[in-house]
């Protein structure tokens, strides 16, 4: 009789743990998903190829520093964090127009995106290069694939959106953005 009561208690505790694990799951906030269809926003670690036509001395690669700026010849520090490529092109052209060039034609492309981080139940957790079009599954593959204990259906993504940090569980088919941190959790069974 005592054994039956103990087994019942053990099953009740396991069932309660499973139910609480299910209720702690929260789908990704909509802002996390909407960020994947917005224009790319620059941040620290992005390396940009900036071309000022007919100005070979100004055309070069520039990295967005930890403070979110690029150091550009003649005009000095230019805020890049949170800006789109088009916005930064306009900002540089406006500053160059103020006493340096009559009608600057500025073009910017991302030379190297900031890194992503893949953590948790993967073969080789760490920092990896971002490639446009990458999905969660691609990022996990780059990090050595899932371990035998990994939850292969949902991955927790932490992303900076409009200056705020947002976290949520997403399916492995969701896109990854530069700067994302992916965490693969351990599965329950």
C-alpha contacts under 8 A as a table, 3 or more apart, distances in Angstrom:
res1	aa1	res2	aa2	distance
1	X	4	X	5.16
1	X	5	X	6.36
2	X	5	X	5.15
2	X	6	X	6.20
3	X	6	X	5.08
3	X	7	X	6.10
4	X	7	X	5.11
4	X	8	X	6.06
5	X	8	X	5.05
5	X	9	X	6.11
6	X	9	X	5.00
6	X	10	X	6.09
7	X	10	X	4.98
7	X	11	X	6.11
8	X	11	X	5.17
8	X	12	X	6.08
9	X	12	X	5.02
9	X	13	X	6.21
10	X	13	X	5.17
10	X	14	X	6.25
11	X	14	X	5.06
11	X	15	X	6.03
12	X	15	X	5.08
12	X	16	X	6.06
13	X	16	X	5.06
13	X	17	X	6.12
14	X	17	X	5.06
14	X	18	X	6.20
15	X	18	X	5.08
15	X	19	X	6.16
16	X	19	X	5.10
16	X	20	X	6.08
17	X	20	X	5.17
17	X	21	X	6.07
18	X	21	X	5.08
18	X	22	X	6.25
19	X	22	X	5.10
19	X	23	X	6.24
20	X	23	X	5.07
20	X	24	X	6.14
21	X	24	X	5.22
21	X	25	X	6.76
22	X	25	X	5.50
23	X	26	X	7.70
25	X	169	X	7.73
26	X	168	X	6.83
26	X	169	X	6.75
27	X	168	X	5.99
27	X	169	X	5.45
27	X	170	X	6.93
28	X	32	X	6.39
28	X	33	X	7.38
28	X	167	X	6.92
28	X	168	X	3.92
28	X	169	X	5.09
28	X	170	X	6.03
29	X	32	X	5.50
29	X	33	X	7.13
29	X	166	X	7.71
29	X	167	X	7.62
29	X	168	X	6.30
30	X	33	X	5.21
30	X	34	X	6.11
31	X	34	X	4.99
31	X	35	X	6.15
31	X	161	X	7.47
31	X	166	X	7.94
32	X	35	X	5.48
32	X	36	X	7.34
32	X	159	X	7.15
32	X	161	X	7.27
32	X	166	X	6.64
32	X	167	X	7.55
32	X	168	X	7.50
33	X	36	X	5.66
33	X	37	X	7.66
34	X	37	X	5.64
34	X	38	X	6.73
35	X	38	X	5.25
35	X	161	X	6.68
36	X	175	X	6.88
36	X	176	X	7.67
36	X	177	X	6.94
39	X	84	X	6.51
40	X	84	X	5.84
40	X	85	X	7.49
41	X	81	X	7.27
41	X	82	X	5.06
41	X	83	X	5.28
41	X	84	X	4.81
41	X	85	X	7.47
42	X	46	X	6.63
42	X	64	X	7.88
42	X	80	X	6.16
42	X	81	X	5.15
42	X	82	X	5.29
42	X	83	X	5.58
42	X	84	X	6.24
42	X	85	X	7.52
43	X	46	X	6.12
43	X	64	X	6.48
43	X	68	X	6.00
43	X	80	X	6.84
43	X	81	X	4.50
43	X	82	X	6.20
43	X	114	X	7.67
44	X	63	X	7.76
44	X	64	X	4.92
44	X	65	X	5.26
44	X	66	X	5.13
44	X	67	X	7.13
44	X	68	X	5.40
44	X	69	X	7.97
44	X	81	X	6.86
44	X	114	X	7.16
45	X	63	X	6.39
45	X	64	X	5.56
45	X	65	X	6.43
45	X	66	X	7.31
45	X	113	X	7.08
45	X	114	X	4.79
45	X	115	X	7.58
46	X	63	X	5.79
46	X	64	X	5.52
46	X	110	X	7.07
46	X	111	X	7.72
46	X	112	X	5.90
46	X	113	X	4.82
46	X	114	X	4.84
47	X	61	X	6.62
47	X	62	X	5.62
47	X	63	X	4.19
47	X	64	X	6.31
47	X	110	X	6.12
47	X	111	X	5.37
47	X	112	X	4.99
47	X	113	X	6.48
47	X	114	X	7.75
48	X	61	X	5.40
48	X	62	X	5.19
48	X	63	X	6.06
48	X	64	X	7.78
48	X	108	X	6.58
48	X	109	X	5.82
48	X	110	X	4.58
48	X	111	X	5.00
48	X	112	X	6.92
49	X	59	X	7.64
49	X	60	X	5.90
49	X	61	X	4.39
49	X	62	X	6.46
49	X	108	X	5.69
49	X	109	X	5.37
49	X	110	X	6.11
49	X	111	X	5.55
50	X	58	X	7.98
50	X	59	X	5.62
50	X	60	X	5.68
50	X	61	X	6.08
50	X	62	X	7.20
50	X	106	X	7.09
50	X	107	X	5.85
50	X	108	X	4.56
50	X	109	X	6.73
51	X	58	X	7.17
51	X	59	X	4.45
51	X	60	X	6.66
51	X	106	X	5.74
51	X	107	X	5.11
51	X	108	X	6.29
52	X	55	X	5.45
52	X	56	X	7.25
52	X	58	X	6.19
52	X	59	X	5.47
52	X	104	X	6.66
52	X	105	X	5.65
52	X	106	X	4.63
52	X	107	X	6.49
53	X	56	X	7.43
53	X	59	X	7.77
53	X	104	X	7.27
53	X	105	X	5.67
53	X	106	X	6.66
55	X	58	X	5.61
55	X	59	X	6.49
56	X	59	X	5.11
57	X	60	X	7.83
58	X	72	X	7.86
58	X	73	X	6.54
61	X	111	X	7.56
62	X	70	X	6.36
62	X	71	X	7.34
62	X	72	X	7.71
63	X	70	X	6.12
64	X	67	X	7.88
64	X	68	X	5.57
64	X	69	X	5.30
64	X	70	X	4.98
64	X	80	X	6.76
64	X	81	X	7.58
65	X	68	X	5.25
65	X	69	X	5.50
65	X	70	X	6.30
66	X	69	X	7.54
68	X	79	X	6.12
68	X	80	X	5.60
68	X	81	X	4.57
69	X	77	X	5.98
69	X	78	X	5.34
69	X	79	X	4.49
69	X	80	X	5.18
69	X	81	X	6.71
70	X	77	X	5.63
70	X	78	X	5.39
70	X	79	X	6.67
70	X	80	X	6.62
71	X	76	X	5.33
71	X	77	X	4.59
71	X	78	X	6.47
72	X	75	X	5.95
72	X	76	X	5.05
72	X	77	X	6.16
72	X	78	X	7.00
73	X	76	X	5.89
74	X	96	X	7.74
74	X	100	X	7.66
75	X	78	X	7.74
75	X	95	X	6.40
75	X	96	X	6.71
78	X	91	X	7.81
78	X	92	X	7.32
80	X	83	X	5.44
80	X	88	X	6.44
82	X	162	X	7.28
82	X	163	X	7.69
83	X	87	X	5.86
83	X	88	X	6.15
84	X	87	X	5.19
84	X	88	X	6.30
85	X	88	X	5.21
85	X	89	X	6.13
85	X	108	X	6.22
85	X	109	X	7.16
86	X	89	X	5.07
86	X	90	X	6.32
86	X	108	X	7.82
87	X	90	X	5.23
87	X	91	X	6.22
88	X	91	X	4.96
88	X	92	X	6.16
89	X	92	X	5.39
89	X	93	X	6.17
89	X	106	X	5.61
89	X	107	X	6.14
89	X	108	X	6.42
90	X	93	X	5.08
90	X	94	X	6.09
90	X	106	X	7.62
91	X	94	X	5.24
91	X	95	X	6.34
92	X	95	X	5.19
92	X	96	X	6.11
92	X	106	X	7.33
93	X	96	X	5.09
93	X	97	X	6.03
93	X	103	X	7.92
93	X	104	X	5.67
93	X	105	X	6.88
93	X	106	X	6.17
94	X	97	X	5.10
94	X	98	X	6.66
95	X	98	X	5.37
96	X	99	X	6.78
96	X	100	X	5.26
96	X	101	X	5.61
96	X	104	X	6.77
97	X	100	X	5.80
97	X	101	X	5.10
97	X	102	X	5.69
97	X	103	X	6.41
97	X	104	X	6.69
98	X	101	X	7.37
99	X	102	X	7.78
101	X	104	X	5.85
110	X	113	X	6.50
113	X	129	X	7.32
113	X	130	X	6.04
113	X	131	X	7.53
113	X	178	X	6.18
114	X	129	X	7.10
114	X	130	X	6.68
114	X	178	X	5.55
114	X	179	X	5.69
115	X	127	X	6.36
115	X	128	X	5.53
115	X	129	X	4.82
115	X	130	X	5.44
115	X	178	X	6.04
115	X	179	X	5.46
115	X	180	X	7.79
116	X	127	X	5.81
116	X	128	X	5.38
116	X	129	X	6.25
116	X	130	X	5.89
116	X	177	X	7.84
116	X	178	X	5.86
116	X	179	X	4.86
116	X	180	X	5.08
116	X	181	X	5.80
116	X	182	X	7.80
117	X	125	X	7.67
117	X	126	X	5.64
117	X	127	X	4.50
117	X	128	X	6.10
117	X	179	X	7.51
117	X	180	X	6.45
117	X	181	X	4.58
117	X	182	X	6.04
118	X	122	X	7.68
118	X	125	X	5.42
118	X	126	X	5.54
118	X	127	X	6.52
118	X	128	X	7.53
118	X	139	X	7.13
118	X	140	X	6.87
118	X	143	X	6.63
118	X	181	X	5.96
118	X	182	X	4.76
118	X	183	X	6.04
118	X	184	X	7.77
119	X	122	X	6.73
119	X	125	X	4.71
119	X	126	X	6.29
119	X	181	X	7.53
119	X	182	X	6.01
119	X	183	X	4.73
119	X	184	X	6.31
120	X	125	X	6.57
120	X	183	X	5.23
120	X	184	X	4.78
120	X	185	X	5.99
120	X	186	X	7.76
121	X	125	X	7.83
121	X	146	X	6.06
121	X	147	X	5.40
121	X	149	X	6.77
121	X	150	X	5.14
121	X	151	X	7.99
121	X	183	X	7.71
121	X	184	X	5.19
121	X	185	X	6.05
121	X	186	X	6.29
122	X	125	X	5.88
122	X	140	X	6.72
122	X	143	X	6.27
122	X	144	X	6.09
122	X	145	X	5.47
122	X	146	X	4.54
122	X	147	X	5.20
122	X	150	X	7.35
122	X	184	X	6.92
123	X	143	X	6.06
123	X	144	X	4.25
123	X	145	X	5.55
123	X	146	X	6.20
123	X	147	X	5.91
124	X	143	X	5.06
124	X	144	X	5.33
124	X	145	X	7.99
125	X	143	X	5.98
125	X	144	X	7.98
126	X	143	X	7.23
128	X	142	X	7.74
128	X	143	X	7.71
130	X	134	X	7.29
130	X	177	X	7.55
130	X	178	X	5.64
130	X	179	X	7.97
131	X	134	X	5.69
131	X	178	X	7.91
132	X	177	X	7.70
133	X	175	X	6.77
133	X	176	X	7.50
134	X	138	X	5.88
134	X	139	X	6.77
134	X	175	X	5.90
134	X	176	X	5.64
134	X	177	X	7.68
135	X	138	X	5.10
135	X	139	X	6.33
135	X	172	X	6.99
135	X	173	X	5.86
135	X	174	X	5.53
135	X	175	X	4.14
135	X	176	X	5.14
136	X	139	X	5.13
136	X	140	X	6.22
136	X	155	X	7.67
136	X	171	X	7.73
136	X	172	X	4.86
136	X	173	X	6.07
136	X	174	X	5.89
136	X	175	X	6.08
136	X	176	X	5.83
136	X	182	X	7.74
137	X	140	X	5.09
137	X	141	X	6.16
137	X	172	X	5.07
137	X	173	X	6.31
138	X	141	X	5.04
138	X	142	X	6.29
139	X	142	X	5.12
139	X	143	X	6.34
139	X	176	X	7.87
140	X	143	X	4.97
140	X	144	X	6.56
140	X	145	X	5.15
140	X	146	X	6.74
141	X	144	X	5.29
141	X	145	X	4.36
141	X	146	X	7.59
142	X	145	X	6.92
146	X	149	X	7.83
146	X	150	X	5.74
146	X	152	X	7.03
147	X	150	X	5.33
149	X	186	X	5.45
149	X	187	X	5.97
150	X	184	X	6.49
150	X	185	X	5.95
150	X	186	X	4.59
150	X	187	X	5.42
151	X	154	X	6.35
151	X	155	X	7.55
151	X	184	X	6.65
151	X	185	X	5.69
151	X	186	X	5.36
151	X	187	X	4.38
151	X	188	X	7.97
152	X	155	X	7.55
152	X	172	X	7.45
152	X	184	X	7.81
152	X	187	X	7.99
153	X	171	X	5.82
153	X	172	X	6.16
154	X	169	X	5.91
154	X	170	X	5.41
154	X	171	X	4.72
154	X	172	X	6.13
154	X	184	X	7.58
155	X	169	X	5.37
155	X	170	X	5.48
155	X	171	X	6.35
155	X	172	X	6.54
155	X	182	X	6.62
155	X	183	X	5.92
155	X	184	X	5.05
155	X	185	X	6.80
156	X	167	X	6.84
156	X	168	X	5.43
156	X	169	X	4.26
156	X	170	X	6.24
156	X	182	X	5.74
156	X	183	X	5.07
156	X	184	X	6.45
156	X	185	X	7.61
157	X	167	X	5.57
157	X	168	X	5.59
157	X	169	X	6.18
157	X	170	X	6.89
157	X	180	X	6.70
157	X	181	X	5.77
157	X	182	X	4.70
157	X	183	X	6.46
158	X	165	X	6.79
158	X	166	X	5.63
158	X	167	X	4.31
158	X	168	X	6.77
158	X	180	X	5.82
158	X	181	X	5.14
158	X	182	X	6.51
159	X	165	X	5.73
159	X	166	X	5.36
159	X	167	X	6.41
159	X	177	X	7.91
159	X	179	X	7.02
159	X	180	X	5.00
159	X	181	X	6.72
160	X	163	X	5.98
160	X	164	X	5.46
160	X	165	X	4.53
160	X	166	X	6.16
160	X	179	X	7.68
160	X	180	X	7.51
161	X	164	X	5.27
161	X	165	X	6.25
161	X	166	X	6.72
170	X	174	X	6.50
171	X	174	X	5.77
176	X	180	X	6.67
177	X	180	X	5.71
